[in-house]
Amino acid sequence: MTDELLEEYLCGLGYSVETAQDTAGAPYIVVRRLTIPAGSLAGRTCDVALAKCRTMPYMCPPAIHTRPALVPMDTSGPLKTQASGLGPDWQYWSRRFDRSPSPQRVWAHVLTVLSEV
């Protein structure tokens, strides 16, 4: 898997995909205007960012970032979220991805994280 394949997959689903950098200059894939499909956040719209992978083999980053913040930020609570290096309007969600990465699996992981809140 590559970041390019993930971007192509997301565009194929009809999402607007952009790139961004955090305050340290690390690159991200940003999916604009995702409507959360299920769970307590169902119907809310947010942007989602995933850090681009700089290694081979591809290692999925252990986090997603949302804009705006969707839940109170608390590193000790059950949701484990905090401010993001992408900027003050972004929220960092600490979530591991322990499967073999494919664009479909990575996106399913993102949707699952946001739907299980």
C-alpha positions in Angstrom: 0.0 0.0 0.0 1.0 3.6 -0.6 -0.4 7.0 0.3 -1.1 7.5 -3.4 -3.3 4.4 -3.4 -5.2 5.6 -0.3 -5.7 9.0 -1.9 -7.0 7.4 -5.1 -9.3 5.1 -3.2 -10.8 8.1 -1.2 -11.2 10.1 -4.4 -13.0 7.1 -5.9 -15.4 7.2 -3.0 -16.2 10.8 -4.0 -14.3 12.6 -1.2 -12.4 15.7 -1.7 -8.8 14.9 -0.7 -6.1 17.5 0.0 -2.7 17.6 1.6 -1.5 19.5 4.6 1.5 19.8 6.9 1.6 19.9 10.7 3.6 22.5 12.7 6.7 20.3 12.3 6.3 20.0 8.5 5.1 16.4 8.5 2.7 15.7 5.6 -0.9 14.6 5.9 -3.7 13.4 3.7 -6.9 15.4 4.5 -10.4 14.2 3.6 -12.8 17.1 3.5 -16.4 17.1 4.7 -16.8 13.5 6.0 -20.3 12.9 7.3 -20.0 10.4 10.2 -22.3 7.4 9.3 -23.2 5.9 12.7 -22.9 6.2 16.4 -23.4 9.1 18.7 -21.7 11.4 16.2 -23.8 10.3 13.3 -24.7 13.1 10.9 -21.9 15.4 12.1 -19.5 16.6 9.4 -15.7 16.9 9.9 -12.4 16.9 8.1 -10.2 13.9 8.8 -6.4 13.9 8.5 -4.0 10.9 8.4 -0.3 11.3 8.6 1.5 10.2 5.4 3.7 7.2 5.7 7.4 7.7 5.2 8.5 4.1 5.5 8.5 0.9 3.4 6.7 -1.3 4.2 3.7 1.0 4.7 3.0 1.5 8.4 -0.4 3.0 9.2 -0.1 5.9 11.7 -1.6 5.2 15.1 -3.9 8.2 15.0 -6.5 10.1 13.2 -7.1 13.9 13.4 -10.5 15.6 13.1 -11.5 19.2 12.5 -13.4 20.4 14.4 -12.9 18.7 17.7 -15.8 16.2 18.1 -15.5 15.3 21.8 -13.9 16.9 24.8 -10.1 16.5 24.7 -8.8 14.3 27.5 -5.7 12.1 27.3 -6.6 10.2 30.5 -10.3 9.4 29.5 -11.6 6.5 27.5 -11.5 8.4 24.2 -7.8 9.5 24.5 -7.9 12.7 22.4 -5.8 15.8 22.6 -4.8 18.9 20.6 -3.2 18.1 17.3 0.0 19.3 15.7 -2.1 20.3 12.7 -3.3 23.4 14.4 -5.6 24.6 17.2 -8.8 23.6 15.3 -7.7 20.0 15.0 -8.2 17.1 17.4 -5.8 14.1 17.7 -7.3 10.7 18.4 -4.8 8.1 19.5 -5.8 4.8 17.8 -3.7 1.9 16.8 -4.2 0.1 13.5 -2.8 -3.5 13.8 -3.9 -5.1 10.5 -2.2 -5.4 7.2 -2.9 -2.0 5.5 -5.0 -1.6 2.4 -6.9 1.6 1.5 -10.2 -0.2 2.3 -9.0 -1.3 5.7 -7.5 2.0 6.7 -10.7 3.9 5.7 -12.9 1.3 7.5 -10.7 1.8 10.6 -11.3 5.6 10.5 -15.1 5.1 10.1 -15.1 2.6 12.9 -13.2 4.9 15.3 -15.7 7.8 14.6 -18.8 5.5 14.7 -17.9 3.9 18.0 -18.0 7.1 20.1 
